[in-house]
């Protein structure tokens, strides 16, 4: 049984653990804050990320290490890498932690960015403004996130105050670019080199914080997805990358400009938990452990108790359609003909159950659902209870009686179900 160490025990670590328990993984966390959110799911070592004695102790209890945020000290990642595999690799951290290094890296791969230059003095800043014009954005090269560590310079009177406010830290000046919208792509690469890409997402920020993501991007030009995937592939191959990576872009009239990358699961990918067949969290774990990557198909939701509505959705281009028995207006009597309609229309039929209750889970699987989404899973025991209800012995305790499922998917359904049923 693989034990995965995660540096950081916050929200993203929590979501990684919830995605990993159904796959049979175990987790340990290291975080300097006692009682961090994910500590209720797995043991947490409370220590500073630079504490080498704590890191050595942590490494002895895990098979490999990943991280939930990109400001892990590179030296700590390299220290751990000498003891256990660390994914994504430390060079990805090194590139992403310094905005200047990051943009130089993009440019070296032929990936366009906004105009920029390093700033080490007031004279550098003035020269940069003269070269690029105004407005421009002055940023710290390191530790900037959620809009922190940056100032807009709108006119020449703001140059000296901006320098006074930010001097003392390595800085970068970036040209302000008129853009149509902000996009991001989630890319995944496994230890075997297998790659998958999620659809581009449109992001809306307020006060520097991501507030809304629209997935897939509305009114997307076909070539933009291909371009984003090409750029992400270049980055991953150059770094021998393993895991999930997000790259944020500005979409301009000329195309995509790379803004920054995050070598981790990303907030713009939360939609994948319920909007894709395989979430970014599960695919990150699959990538770093050598499992085959899961499908990134886009999932639609049906809450209306109508087989006609279900068929329309299945024929509208969704890769899978999920019946919402938790918050929708339907129950099992509606679900059976709706599952039939989805299947016959060529989409993958799935269902979200009202609760972690084995009876309804098993009945929906027997009726032909090929995936079950279960809400309110907060502990390892609850995860195991849910997965057990979806698996035949010896992997679980699902009762045998695949009435419609055997007719729809063949007489060998029970042998194939462990590989074909999504949980």
LUMTORPA-136274 format. One line per 2 residues: their letters; for each residue y, x, z of N, C-alpha, C. Coordinates in steps of 0.001 Angstrom, whole numbers, plus 500000, padded with zeros to 6 digits. Example, Ala and Ser with C-alpha at 12.3 -4.5 7.8 and 13.67 -1.06 7.14 Angstrom:
! residues 2
as	494310:513190:507800:495500:512300:507800:496700:513200:507800  497750:512850:507080:498940:513670:507140:500030:512900:507870
END
This chain:
! residues 423
xx	498807:500848:500000:500000:500000:500000:501249:500888:500000  502139:500675:499065:503317:501513:498899:504408:501102:499885
xx	504954:502083:500588:506089:501854:501479:507329:502470:500852  508340:501654:500676:509570:502068:500008:510671:502233:501049
xx	511298:503395:501062:512447:503615:501922:513719:503248:501196  514603:502531:501867:515870:502120:501264:517017:502643:502112
xx	517910:503404:501492:519120:503865:502158:520150:502750:502085  520474:502190:503231:521336:501020:503300:520512:499790:503611
xx	520959:499028:504619:520210:497840:505040:521103:496609:505007  521919:496515:503975:522821:495378:503830:522244:494289:502961
xx	523154:493563:502303:522744:492410:501501:521780:492793:500383  522087:493873:499652:521245:494238:498525:519889:494768:498993
xx	519880:495492:500119:518606:495921:500684:517753:494735:501092  518394:493742:501676:517706:492495:502055:517037:491873:500825
xx	517801:491763:499741:517264:491117:498540:516149:491941:497906  516244:493254:497983:515153:494093:497478:513875:493839:498264
xx	513987:493763:499579:512793:493536:500396:512174:492171:500104  513009:491144:499978:512477:489816:499675:511763:489794:498331
xx	512268:490573:497374:511605:490638:496070:510331:491459:496120  510249:492385:497067:509112:493296:497107:507914:492822:497881
xx	508118:491974:498871:506973:491534:499651:505930:490780:498826  506335:489894:497899:505306:489251:497067:504520:490227:496198
xx	505081:491418:495943:504371:492436:495161:503485:493319:496034  503518:493099:497329:502668:493865:498226:503302:495132:498766
xx	504597:495328:498578:505261:496524:499073:505671:496348:500530  505856:497469:501211:506403:497496:502558:507673:498325:502532
xx	508556:498123:503514:509864:498741:503473:510246:499351:504815  511020:500432:504743:511744:500987:505873:513189:501172:505426
xx	514133:500929:506332:515548:501095:506025:516151:502205:506864  517158:502868:506312:517988:503793:507071:519436:503379:506878
xx	520122:503111:507990:521504:502655:507934:522167:503019:509258  523405:503514:509231:524048:503910:510491:524491:502747:511369
xx	524490:501530:510832:524971:500378:511599:523787:499669:512264  523731:499645:513596:522616:498962:514274:522566:497475:513907
xx	521362:496957:513790:521191:495542:513502:521729:495109:512159  521648:495987:511168:522101:495625:509824:521280:494449:509290
xx	521819:493687:508327:521163:492443:507898:519684:492585:507564  519296:493633:506834:517908:493753:506389:516967:494193:507501
xx	517504:494535:508666:516636:495020:509744:515706:493942:510279  516008:492672:509967:515101:491606:510411:513896:491484:509490
xx	513898:492212:508372:512790:492145:507416:511863:493348:507492  512362:494467:508023:511566:495699:508066:512210:496644:509071
xx	511481:497668:509532:512060:498606:510495:513293:499308:509942  514275:499514:510818:515500:500224:510440:515661:501460:511311
xx	515841:502616:510669:516210:503842:511362:517729:503891:511414  518286:503923:512616:519734:503975:512775:520163:505432:512831
xx	520835:505884:511794:521270:507275:511712:522285:507415:510602  523104:508457:510688:524051:508764:509635:523297:509229:508390
xx	523856:508923:507218:523195:509304:505978:523122:510814:505785  523939:511562:506514:523933:513023:506392:523104:513697:507479
xx	522473:512937:508347:521672:513493:509452:520325:513952:508891  520171:515249:508695:518967:515758:508034:517717:515578:508883
xx	517843:515673:510181:516676:515436:511035:516196:513997:510874  517137:513055:510835:516772:511650:510651:516207:511416:509255
xx	516782:512086:508257:516274:511942:506890:514844:512467:506772  514566:513594:507425:513209:514157:507384:512217:513210:508056
xx	512619:512652:509185:511768:511670:509887:511534:510452:508989  512595:509983:508366:512520:508815:507485:511561:509075:506328
xx	511652:510259:505722:510822:510591:504567:509341:510614:504916  509019:510989:506144:507599:511055:506532:506938:509686:506585
xx	507727:508630:506665:507147:507292:506797:507162:506470:505523  507579:507075:504397:507686:506305:503153:507057:507080:502003
xx	506774:506359:500924:506195:506976:499721:507250:507357:498695  508373:506672:498714:509479:506984:497819:510740:506369:498399
xx	511893:506758:497858:513175:506306:498400:514053:505781:497278  514769:504701:497557:515826:504208:496692:517031:503908:497560
xx	518089:503339:496988:519292:503075:497767:519984:501834:497249  520774:501218:498129:521413:499947:497773:522889:500101:497426
xx	523463:501299:497566:524857:501502:497195:525031:502932:496706  526108:503160:495933:526212:504418:495210:526980:505503:495944
xx	527401:505253:497184:528129:506285:497922:527255:507014:498940  525957:506958:498745:525041:507814:499504:525388:509273:499193
xx	525518:510140:500190:525815:511547:499887:524776:512148:498944  525236:512790:497886:524316:513398:496922:523428:514428:497611
xx	523997:515176:498560:523208:516196:499266:522053:515557:500034  522273:514364:500581:521204:513669:501301:520105:513217:500352
xx	520505:512725:499185:519511:512315:498193:518682:513512:497735  519318:514657:497555:518586:515850:497139:517674:516359:498266
xx	518134:516250:499490:517302:516633:500635:516026:515781:500653  516175:514482:500449:515011:513605:500440:514120:513874:499227
xx	514734:514202:498088:513971:514417:496859:513015:515597:496982  513316:516523:497866:512407:517646:498081:511180:517230:498879
xx	511175:516016:499373:510065:515528:500203:509321:514346:499577  510062:513450:498961:509467:512270:498316:510264:511978:497048
xx	509687:511229:496094:510482:510835:494928:511689:509993:495339  512816:510215:494694:514042:509450:494934:514502:508857:493611
xx	514615:507528:493582:515044:506813:492379:516122:505795:492738  517158:505692:491917:517515:506520:490778:517743:507978:491181
xx	517637:508914:490225:517688:510329:490567:519081:510740:491052  519161:511766:491910:520462:512202:492446:521533:512483:491400
xx	521212:513015:490202:522292:513214:489221:523040:511931:488859  522370:510785:488946:523056:509514:488670:524110:509236:489735
xx	523782:509539:490982:524771:509415:492049:525956:510331:491793  525647:511559:491421:526688:512563:491213:527659:512131:490123
xx	527137:511570:489036:528002:511138:487938:528847:509934:488333  528273:509014:489100:528955:507751:489376:529944:507834:490529
xx	529856:508870:491354:530716:508937:492539:532103:509501:492254  532313:510066:491096:533607:510663:490742:534049:510053:489415
xx	535153:509332:489427:535591:508624:488226:535863:509569:487056  536381:510753:487342:536649:511702:486267:535350:512225:485671
xx	534419:512632:486528:533113:513107:486063:532404:512005:485274  532503:510797:485765:531860:509650:485114:532408:509435:483709
xx	533718:509446:483573:534304:509217:482250:534046:510389:481311  534076:511608:481831:533696:512762:481000:532259:512612:480517
xx	531391:512113:481384:529983:511904:481038:529852:510855:479939  530547:509730:480089:530530:508713:479028:530968:509312:477695
xx	532087:510018:477721:532623:510584:476483:531635:511572:475861  530941:512352:476695:529992:513334:476163:528841:512669:475431
xx	528585:511389:475733:527507:510644:475086:528015:509780:473935  529285:509948:473589:529838:509155:472499:530126:507721:472883
xx	530320:507466:474182:530620:506118:474670:532117:506035:474925  532830:505159:474229:534292:505114:474367:534738:504605:475733
xx	535870:505123:476196:536502:504708:477444:538004:504550:477202  538717:504081:478212:540176:504101:478148:540643:505555:478168
xx	541882:505799:477749:542459:507138:477869:542640:507478:479351  542464:508750:479709:542552:509152:481119:542867:510636:481202
xx	543278:511071:482376:543446:512494:482629:543432:512731:484135  542999:513920:484532:542983:514305:485937:544408:514498:486435
xx	544633:514168:487698:545947:514330:488323:545784:515119:489618  546420:516294:489654:546367:517127:490853:547745:517369:491451
xx	548786:516925:490753:550148:517153:491231:551052:516069:490668  552257:516000:491224:553234:515045:490705:553570:515356:489254
xx	553585:516642:488917:553858:517029:487533:552762:516529:486602  551496:516621:487073:550384:516075:486278:550571:514577:486046
xx	550982:513882:487091:551155:512440:486988:552253:512101:485980  553370:512810:486072:554463:512544:485137:554045:512860:483701
xx	553302:513954:483528:552841:514320:482189:551879:513270:481649  551031:512748:482514:550089:511718:482089:550785:510448:481672
xx	551815:510057:482425:552576:508865:482070:553271:509062:480728  553821:510244:480515:554489:510533:479242:553501:510474:478087
xx	552290:510967:478334:551268:511005:477290:550710:509625:476978  550426:508829:478026:549728:507555:477841:550650:506355:477827
xx	551841:506515:478390:552751:505390:478467:552486:504519:479687  553304:503495:479832:553180:502559:480943:552954:501153:480403
xx	552256:500313:481177:551709:500579:482514:550470:501480:482463  550185:502069:483648:548987:502888:483815:548476:502676:485237
xx	547254:503097:485470:546638:502886:486773:546266:504235:487371  546776:504488:488580:546457:505711:489308:545341:505388:490304
xx	544250:506162:490222:543080:505876:491052:542613:507137:491768  542036:506944:492944:541303:508039:493557:540041:508269:492738
xx	539633:509523:492664:538427:509814:491899:537166:509400:492641  537217:509353:493961:536025:509068:494751:536291:507918:495724
xx	535200:507223:496090:535196:506208:497147:536075:504989:496845  536318:504718:495588:537067:503517:495251:536115:502388:494886
xx	536279:501234:495491:535443:500082:495151:536194:498818:495567  535811:497694:494967:536436:496401:495271:537961:496483:495213
xx	538472:497212:494222:539914:497292:494041:540623:498277:494942  539875:498965:495813:540496:499931:496717:540746:501247:495982
xx	541730:502019:496488:541976:503344:495940:542599:503332:494569  543471:502343:494263:544126:502338:492963:545463:501621:493046
xx	546406:502094:492247:547746:501516:492200:548183:501382:490744  548765:500259:490424:549341:500051:489099:550746:500658:489063
xx	551018:501451:488058:552356:501991:487830:552932:501247:486630  553860:500351:486913:554397:499491:485859:555634:500065:485199
xx	556391:500907:485934:557612:501481:485374:557836:502854:486002  558800:503588:485460:559001:504966:485896:559447:505057:487348
xx	560103:504035:487855:560548:504053:489246:559371:504046:490226  558195:503684:489769:557018:503600:490639:556208:504890:490657
xx	556571:505867:489848:555767:507087:489745:555766:507864:491061  556972:508187:491579:557037:508980:492810:556434:508251:494008
xx	556727:506955:494224:556081:506247:495342:554555:506204:495224  554051:506059:493995:552594:506050:493812:552000:507387:494211
xx	552663:508466:493810:552179:509797:494191:552196:509970:495707  553275:509570:496346:553370:509704:497800:552288:508896:498509
xx	551952:507745:497958:550946:506883:498599:549539:507432:498455  549295:508196:497372:547908:508577:497085:547665:510077:497056
xx	548694:510886:497243:548503:512330:497179:547577:512777:498306  546948:513902:498087:546019:514432:499084:544572:514208:498712
xx	544331:513296:497781:542975:513052:497287:542937:513375:495796  541806:513840:495279:541697:514026:493823:541934:512692:493112
xx	542758:512708:492067:543168:511476:491416:542874:511519:489921  542869:510338:489333:542739:510186:487890:543724:509112:487457
xx	544403:509350:486343:545305:508362:485762:544632:507767:484544  544592:506438:484487:543969:505745:483365:544997:504867:482670
xx	544957:504879:481364:545837:503999:480595:545456:502548:480855  546475:501710:480987:546209:500278:481125:545888:499719:479746
xx	544783:499008:479662:544297:498515:478374:544289:496997:478354  544862:496433:477334:544752:494988:477141:543327:494674:476695
xx	542658:493820:477443:541276:493485:477093:541087:491981:477108  540071:491539:476389:539785:490100:476297:539057:489602:477523
xx	538130:490402:478022:537377:490034:479219:536601:491237:479715  536112:491123:480947:535284:492165:481539:533820:491746:481453
xx	532984:492657:481002:531559:492393:480827:530750:493436:481582  529512:493117:481847:528592:494123:482394:527201:493880:481842
xx	526453:494961:481715:525071:494870:481288:524197:495488:482369  523096:494830:482661:522086:495363:483573:520950:495928:482736
xx	520658:497192:482947:519591:497867:482219:518567:498379:483222  517314:498403:482805:516238:498864:483685:515382:499869:482925
xx	515049:500965:483593:514137:501955:483006:513121:502347:484066  511853:502375:483679:510783:502662:484624:510407:504137:484592
xx	509553:504538:485519:509107:505931:485564:508346:506302:484296  507789:505316:483600:507066:505584:482352:507985:505613:481140
xx	509276:505285:481333:510216:505240:480220:510385:503868:479602  509648:502862:480074:509832:501502:479570:511236:501010:479922
xx	511859:500286:478996:513215:499804:479210:513305:498308:478919  514127:497614:479696:514512:496235:479386:515998:496085:479697
xx	516623:495099:479046:518052:494851:479219:518261:493360:479438  519047:493031:480450:519421:491639:480666:520595:491276:479747
xx	520792:489995:479496:521944:489590:478672:523262:490003:479324  524248:490307:478497:525577:490622:479006:526118:489490:479873
xx	526914:489879:480863:527507:488937:481809:529023:489079:481743  529724:487957:481805:531184:487964:481882:531610:487869:483339
xx	532465:488801:483786:532849:488888:485193:534326:488576:485395  534605:487877:486473:535977:487539:486853:536237:488063:488264
xx	537267:488917:488377:537634:489507:489665:538929:488892:490175  539041:488819:491480:540292:488455:492128:540480:489350:493333
xx	541655:489951:493426:541956:490911:494492:540943:492050:494489  540524:492434:493274:539624:493566:493133:538173:493278:493446
xx	537838:492041:493791:536475:491691:494195:535877:490727:493170  534625:490961:492809:533944:490080:491867:533764:488703:492492
xx	534307:487693:491826:534244:486323:492348:533320:485422:491534  533204:485699:490225:532433:484811:489354:531811:485609:488229
xx	530537:485362:487965:529853:485926:486807:529283:484783:485979  529484:484854:484669:528955:483861:483739:527850:484507:482925
xx	526657:483959:483017:525513:484538:482322:524733:483434:481619  524346:483690:480353:524820:484767:479477:526289:484563:479116
xx	526888:485571:478481:528301:485523:478134:528575:484381:477153  529553:483535:477436:529908:482492:476458:530468:483112:475179
xx	530148:482509:474062:530706:482916:472761:530525:484408:472505  529328:484885:472700:529055:486312:472557:528802:486675:471102
xx	529540:487682:470614:529250:488226:469293:527937:488994:469353  527077:488783:468377:525720:489332:468431:525707:490847:468574
xx	526653:491528:467934:526599:492986:467956:526988:493576:469304  527700:492812:470144:528111:493348:471443:526908:493627:472343
xx	525926:492721:472348:524729:492954:473162:524020:494223:472695  523894:494384:471391:523229:495577:470869:524001:496841:471220
xx	525320:496777:471142:526139:497944:471473:526006:498298:472945  526068:497292:473814:525936:497545:475252:524575:498162:475573
xx	523528:497649:474950:522196:498206:475178:522103:499642:474674  522715:499921:473545:522697:501277:473004:523390:502247:473962
xx	524553:501862:474469:525270:502735:475393:524467:502940:476681  523894:501860:477219:523111:501975:478454:521891:502863:478243
xx	521261:502736:477079:520087:503576:476784:520474:505049:476747  521629:505363:476167:522076:506759:476136:522244:507313:477548
xx	522857:506515:478410:523077:506960:479790:521748:507185:480506  520832:506236:480367:519565:506342:481084:518734:507519:480590
xx	518704:507727:479291:517921:508843:478763:518525:510182:479171  519851:510268:479179:520503:511524:479555:520232:511892:481011
xx	520071:510887:481867:519859:511124:483296:518385:511077:483681  517486:510793:482717:516087:510507:483032:516038:509465:484149
xx	516771:508405:483912:517058:507395:484936:515834:506532:485216  515704:506122:486471:514647:505193:486870:515267:504158:487803
xx	515091:502880:487461:515627:501801:488280:516572:500928:487487  517298:500073:488222:518313:499201:487619:519650:499923:487614
xx	520369:499784:486519:521730:500322:486393:522633:499237:485823  523848:499155:486336:524861:498274:485759:525959:499133:485154
xx	526395:498777:483960:527550:499407:483332:528572:498314:483061  529786:498534:483543:530868:497577:483355:531728:498007:482166
xx	532101:497020:481358:532874:497274:480146:534123:496405:480108  535127:496897:479370:536221:496069:478900:535914:495696:477456
xx	535973:494404:477142:535850:493996:475756:537240:493904:475148  537492:494724:474139:538773:494731:473436:538560:494267:472002
xx	539622:494173:471267:539503:493775:469856:538735:494809:469050  538702:496056:469537:537992:497132:468825:536538:497266:469265
xx	536151:496598:470361:534773:496718:470836:534717:496911:472339  533700:497620:472803:533475:497818:474231:533987:499178:474677
xx	534678:499184:475829:535098:500417:476489:534401:500484:477835  533656:501557:478086:532960:501703:479359:533973:501959:480470
xx	533850:501213:481562:534747:501389:482704:534072:502201:483810  532914:501740:484262:532192:502479:485293:530740:502041:485308
xx	529922:502844:485994:528513:502488:486125:528143:502459:487603  527147:501652:487912:526625:501556:489274:525127:501825:489219
xx	524661:502933:489821:523232:503271:489748:522427:502543:490823  522368:501244:490696:521721:500406:491713:521680:498970:491204
xx	521006:498106:491970:521130:496672:491702:522586:496273:491942  523041:495245:491247:524482:495006:491150:524825:493546:491426
xx	526028:493321:491974:526438:491957:492298:526521:491063:491064  526793:491633:489908:526857:490802:488698:525472:490398:488210
xx	524436:490853:488925:523075:490483:488564:522412:489520:489520  523174:488972:490465:522554:488016:491401:522014:486784:490679
xx	522622:486433:489556:522161:485268:488802:520709:485402:488387  520200:486625:488283:518829:486820:487803:517785:486321:488784
xx	518175:486104:490061:517201:485613:491042:516630:484273:490593  517487:483402:490111:517032:482093:489666:517275:481846:488183
xx	518070:482712:487547:518408:482486:486149:517606:483303:485165  516721:484168:485653:515863:484963:484769:514439:484915:485311
xx	513496:485163:484432:512098:485120:484857:511823:486181:485914  512375:487373:485736:512210:488455:486704:513592:488886:487175
xx	513824:488856:488475:515143:489215:488992:515378:490715:488857  516656:491108:488924:516975:492534:488910:516334:493253:490090
xx	516170:492569:491205:515604:493193:492395:514120:493499:492190  513392:492529:491654:511976:492778:491381:511813:493858:490321
xx	512630:493819:489282:512482:494822:488223:512857:496220:488707  513809:496323:489627:514122:497634:490194:512890:498193:490911
xx	512240:497351:491698:511052:497806:492431:509908:498117:491472  509751:497310:490449:508720:497603:489451:508997:498941:488773
xx	510258:499202:488459:510615:500439:487763:510304:501664:488608  510663:501651:489880:510532:502860:490709:509106:503089:491185
xx	508261:502054:491103:506869:502200:491545:505888:502339:490387  506386:502249:489155:505504:502403:488012:504830:501136:487551
xx	505173:499983:488128:504637:498717:487639:505246:498403:486270  504541:497647:485442:505166:497180:484191:506409:496344:484507
xx	507454:496514:483722:508669:495754:483955:508457:494292:483597  509108:493412:484359:508984:491987:484113:509922:491511:483031
xx	509635:490330:482520:510450:489738:481455:511850:489428:481965  512830:489581:481090:514218:489279:481452:514672:487999:480755
xx	513715:487149:480461:514016:485885:479800:514971:485052:480646  515791:484234:479977:516799:483417:480651:516218:482040:480943
xx	516471:481587:482168:515842:480375:482684:516860:479246:482810  516489:478049:482313:517327:476866:482485:516786:475983:483598
xx	517657:475110:484105:517296:474233:485223:517403:472776:484806  516426:471986:485230:516424:470555:484927:516292:469780:486233
xx	517308:468949:486543:517310:468184:487790:517221:466684:487543  517154:466283:486268:517118:464867:485905:515664:464442:485711
xx	515221:463352:486309:513816:462934:486197:513519:462288:484856  513427:463132:483821:513217:462610:482464:512462:463643:481649
xx	511325:463267:481111:510579:464183:480248:511352:464460:478956  512166:463497:478528:512985:463695:477330:514040:464781:477581
xx	514672:464755:478754:515642:465794:479101:514965:467154:479180  513784:467173:479756:513046:468436:479868:512702:468987:478487
xx	512285:468105:477576:511948:468566:476235:513181:469083:475495  514308:468385:475644:515543:468825:475001:515935:470221:475478
xx	515833:470451:476782:516170:471766:477306:515220:472821:476756  513943:472497:476723:512951:473466:476241:513179:473812:474776
xx	513734:472868:474010:513979:473114:472586:515388:473688:472326  516181:473849:473393:517563:474317:473232:517684:475830:473279
xx	516557:476527:473409:516610:477981:473360:516370:478691:474675  516216:477941:475760:515887:478578:477024:514478:479165:476939
xx	514318:480350:477515:512984:480954:477518:512049:480225:478472  512604:479763:479577:511823:478965:480525:512720:477865:481073
xx	512102:476789:481546:512848:475685:482157:512206:475398:483513  513060:475350:484549:512581:475113:485909:512949:473710:486361
xx	511964:472975:486813:512192:471654:487396:512628:471838:488844  513745:471219:489210:514303:471410:490550:513890:470263:491464
xx	512773:470472:492164:512308:469474:493121:512967:469640:494480  513794:470681:494639:514495:470873:495908:515798:470077:495936
xx	516665:470305:494964:517959:469645:494954:518098:468629:493824  517124:468577:492924:517189:467627:491828:516760:466231:492249
xx	516733:465332:491276:516436:463918:491539:515004:463569:491190  514116:464542:491201:512754:464291:490765:511735:464655:491838
xx	510551:464081:491695:509448:464388:492588:508205:464675:491741  507033:464755:492377:505830:465153:491648:505491:464169:490529
xx	505700:462883:490755:505340:461904:489725:506166:462105:488448  507415:462596:488613:508213:462915:487433:507818:464268:486846
xx	507402:465184:487730:507187:466575:487314:506051:466707:486297  504974:465962:486479:503815:466137:485597:504172:465931:484125
xx	504761:464780:483714:505101:464636:482287:506199:465608:481842  507057:466025:482746:508105:466976:482381:507505:468358:482114
xx	506519:468764:482920:505828:470032:482675:505107:469993:481329  504511:468854:481021:503842:468712:479722:504849:468854:478581
xx	506018:468228:478724:507027:468260:477659:507554:469677:477453  507799:470386:478538:508310:471759:478436:507287:472652:477755
xx	506038:472547:478183:504972:473375:477617:504808:473109:476126  504766:471845:475735:504543:471506:474336:505742:471876:473458
xx	506934:471991:474070:508127:472377:473309:508263:473890:473190  507378:474636:473827:507344:476079:473621:508031:476940:474663
xx	508566:476333:475734:509175:477115:476811:508176:477258:477958  508449:478168:478857:507582:478381:480015:507962:477374:481099
xx	507018:476537:481550:507333:475536:482576:507262:476134:483981  508331:475919:484760:508390:476414:486127:508915:475313:487034
xx	508842:475542:488335:509325:474536:489284:509858:475212:490542  510910:474609:491103:511361:475006:492438:510935:473921:493410
xx	510183:474319:494415:509659:473363:495381:510704:473085:496459  510558:471949:497174:511542:471627:498207:511477:472550:499415
xx	510293:473100:499668:510091:473841:500915:508848:474715:500759  508649:475598:501678:507478:476480:501664:506269:475729:502221
xx	505805:474777:501426:504702:473906:501856:503570:474034:500849  502396:474502:501270:501316:474801:500317:500891:473627:499458
xx	500919:472406:499993:500419:471256:499242:501143:471049:497932  502474:470962:497973:503234:470707:496744:503183:471918:495821
xx	503141:473120:496374:503033:474326:495545:501754:474279:494718  500628:473979:495367:499336:473962:494678:499268:472826:493655
xx	499822:471660:493996:499774:470531:493059:500567:470838:491785  501727:471466:491929:502528:471794:490748:501846:472848:489890
xx	501214:473823:490509:500455:474817:489747:499289:474153:489014  498586:473276:489710:497470:472565:489068:497952:471699:487905
xx	499203:471216:488006:499761:470364:486947:500261:471166:485752  500300:472489:485887:500669:473309:484741:501901:474167:484893
xx	502541:474177:486063:503661:475094:486267:503140:476531:486209  503862:477391:485484:503464:478795:485388:504326:479699:486260
xx	505171:479092:487062:505989:479856:487996:506510:478938:489070  506591:479447:490283:507106:478673:491409:508231:479450:492068
xx	509350:478774:492276:510457:479318:493061:510473:478584:494394  510500:479353:495479:510447:478751:496813:511706:479116:497593
xx	512436:478142:498115:513663:478442:498856:513382:478819:500308  514418:479285:500969:514411:479514:502417:513312:480479:502867
xx	513130:481549:502111:512198:482609:502516:513014:483674:503234  512790:483817:504533:513621:484721:505330:512842:485790:506082
xx	511530:485697:506089:510746:486680:506820:509539:487097:505987  508944:488201:506390:507730:488668:505720:506621:487629:505817
xx	506454:487012:506973:505389:486021:507153:505588:484841:506200  506835:484417:506031:507105:483306:505117:506809:483705:503673
xx	507136:484965:503322:506792:485459:501977:505286:485411:501749  504538:485903:502725:503083:485958:502587:502485:484559:502516
xx	503041:483632:503267:502564:482243:503230:502785:481652:501833  503960:481899:501269:504272:481364:499942:503370:481974:498871
xx	503296:483291:498826:502492:483947:497790:501025:483567:497924  500538:483454:499149:499144:483079:499370:498803:481721:498787
xx	499772:480795:498844:499532:479457:498299:499449:479467:496781  499977:480517:496144:499995:480616:494680:498839:481440:494124
xx	498031:482048:494966:496983:482959:494518:495622:482462:495010  494635:482572:494106:493262:482294:494519:492727:483468:495345
xx	491690:483202:496121:491029:484261:496886:490517:485338:495922  490521:486611:496310:490809:487122:497661:492283:487426:497901
xx	493157:487158:496915:494572:487516:497075:495375:486461:497822  494814:485263:497955:495528:484193:498628:494566:483102:499053
xx	495124:481925:499309:494283:480842:499812:494471:479565:498976  494906:479726:497721:495083:478553:496861:493761:477831:496676
xx	493800:476527:496886:492613:475702:496714:492294:475558:495230  491004:475538:494892:490606:475481:493485:490569:474038:492998
xx	491270:473785:491909:491296:472464:491295:492373:472376:490238  492390:473310:489279:493466:473356:488277:493290:472288:487210
xx	493524:471023:487592:493245:469885:486725:493859:470045:485333  495175:469875:485224:495788:469996:483906:495898:471454:483474
xx	496129:472376:484409:496332:473782:484051:495157:474330:483253  493938:473944:483602:492765:474461:482893:492702:473899:481477
xx	493109:472654:481327:493127:472040:480001:494204:472683:479134  495373:472932:479746:496513:473451:478984:496365:474928:478642
xx	495773:475721:479566:495797:477168:479402:494417:477800:479215  493369:476980:479164:492056:477511:478849:491102:477541:480028
xx	489824:477629:479712:488783:477568:480741:488769:478791:481640  489442:479883:481228:489505:481076:482070:490782:481110:482900
xx	491422:479943:483078:492704:479890:483785:492638:480555:485148  491601:480266:485905:491556:480794:487276:491457:482316:487304
xx	490806:482915:486290:490724:484379:486234:492078:484988:485839  492814:484280:484982:494077:484822:484472:495280:484469:485341
xx	495115:483516:486262:496267:482992:487001:496993:484063:487802  496259:485024:488347:496904:486059:489170:497928:486849:488375
xx	497686:487002:487076:498607:487755:486229:499623:486876:485518  499332:485581:485409:500169:484706:484597:501096:483789:485382
xx	500870:483648:486679:501708:482769:487493:502796:483592:488166  504042:483215:487946:505188:483926:488510:505546:483367:489880
x	505804:484257:490825:506252:483830:492157:507427:484679:492578
END
